[in-house]
Structure formats: C-alpha cells, structure tokens
Amino acid sequence: MKRVKDLDKERCEEDAESCRYTIQPLSDEEIESAGALLYQRLAEINHGVGKVLYSATLPETLQFLRETSILLGAYVEGELVGILAAEEDAIERIAVDKEWIRLGIGSALISAAEEQGASYIDIYRDNEGAVKFIEALGYGIYDLTEPEAGDLLAEVPYAMMHFMK
C-alpha cells in the first residue's frame, strides 16, 4: 500500500499534468459516486480506530449528501477523487480516495469550502489522521465535548474536538 502512495507522489513530481485536479460543485448526478466514496472512507476510518465513530449506512450517507447545502468534488481527469460536504459555516464531511491522499486535494477542498464561508469543523478525537490534517491547515481547538459517564442517551458516544481557524 505504501508503494502506491510513493508512486503517486513520484508521478506527480515527474508529470504534474497527470496529477492536476479541479475543485467544483458536485452535481446531483454525482451524489451516488460521492456517497460511495464517503461511505467507504468512513468505514476505513472506523476499521482503523477499532470502533464505529461514523455509523451511517450507505443510504443514510446518500440522504445526508442530498440534504447538504454545499457539496464540492475534486476531479482528476474527470474522475471524482474527493468530496467535501458543508452546511453554512461548518465542514461536515471530507473524504479523498486513498490513492490520492497527501497530494493537496483535501487541502484544496477545505480552502474552497472556506471561500464559501466555512470556518469550523468537528472531528472525533480518535480520528487522529483527521486531527493532524486539520491542525496542519491552521485550525485550532476551541472546544472539546466529552460524553458523560453513564449517559446512555449521549448523541455522540466519543469525544469530539471542535476546530476553528
């Protein structure tokens, strides 16, 4: 797996044209593809942390995207490789195909969302990769939500970090 990332980086350094991407609003026709990408990446995060941080099913993920006001896609040669969903000033979800991470696509999606007014994001503390990524972009923690012990009705059962630029 690491070799794939290295090959992508080498390819981009040698042939920037093959790694050019565009960020643009996601069309209604692309919701299915975007939902599949988002659902897959969230499942990978859940697997990586060993618990279910993100519990939405694929149909719930698709419904979420249909109801979100700002949807941005990242495209390489016409192929959707990244997605960002935001609601007013909050970045709700971001996902980049694992073959295209660490090439600036996630940063470009965040920047495009900021241009449309997004200024904060909430991330589960256990999602360490996302926490490091968002901190590297200059976001800082302004609050932390810890579920109370014994609160069986807690909407979010894991610690949530709230970031703002």
Summary of the structure (lengths in Angstrom):
residues: 165
radius of gyration: 16.1
end to end distance: 32.7
largest distance: 55.0
contacts: 451
relative contact order: 0.14
helix: 44%
strand: 27%
